[in-house]
Amino acid sequence: MVKAAGRAYIGGMVTRLYTHPIFLEHITPPGHPERPDRL
């Protein structure tokens, strides 16, 4: 249980991952966390 803003929260969180080959064309600088070799 986690308290946030005075309220108790019980449960999980949802994460969505969207993928598509076109996303690999997104150009990022070296060392950027969104670079293709990390995908």
ABEGO torsion letter per residue (X at the ends): XBBBGGBBBBEBBBBBBBBBAAAAABBBBBGBAABAAAX
